[in-house]
Amino acid sequence: MDLIRIIIAILLPPLGVFLQVGFGLQFWINILLTLLGYIPGIIHAIWIIARR
């Protein structure tokens, strides 16, 4: 299941984080990072998925 979340995180980082933690602080941080730059959003999403 984590592999699917990582693939989703590469395509749509906020969706990958949402599937992992729901509407929490990490989700909103990821939206901000994705808006500031796509790559930071991906890195943060993969980090969140791999950490849990």
C-alpha positions in Angstrom: 0.0 0.0 0.0 2.9 2.4 0.7 4.1 1.9 -2.9 0.8 3.1 -4.2 0.8 6.1 -1.9 4.4 7.0 -3.0 3.3 6.9 -6.7 0.3 9.1 -5.9 2.6 11.4 -3.9 4.8 11.8 -7.0 1.8 12.7 -9.2 -0.2 14.7 -6.6 1.8 15.3 -3.4 -1.1 16.7 -1.3 -3.3 13.7 -2.1 -0.5 11.3 -1.0 -0.2 13.1 2.3 -4.0 13.2 2.7 -4.2 9.4 2.2 -1.6 9.0 4.9 -2.6 11.5 7.6 -5.9 13.1 6.6 -6.7 16.8 7.0 -3.9 17.7 9.5 -1.1 20.1 9.8 1.1 18.0 7.5 -1.5 18.2 4.8 -1.6 22.0 4.9 2.2 22.2 5.0 2.4 20.0 1.9 -0.1 22.2 0.0 2.0 25.2 0.8 5.2 23.5 -0.2 3.6 22.2 -3.4 2.4 25.8 -4.3 5.9 27.1 -3.6 7.5 24.4 -5.8 6.5 21.0 -7.0 9.7 19.3 -5.9 9.6 20.3 -2.3 6.0 19.1 -2.1 7.1 15.7 -3.5 10.0 15.4 -1.1 7.7 16.3 1.9 5.0 13.8 0.8 7.4 10.9 0.4 9.0 11.8 3.7 5.6 11.7 5.5 4.7 8.4 3.8 8.0 6.7 4.6 8.1 7.9 8.2 4.8 6.3 9.2 
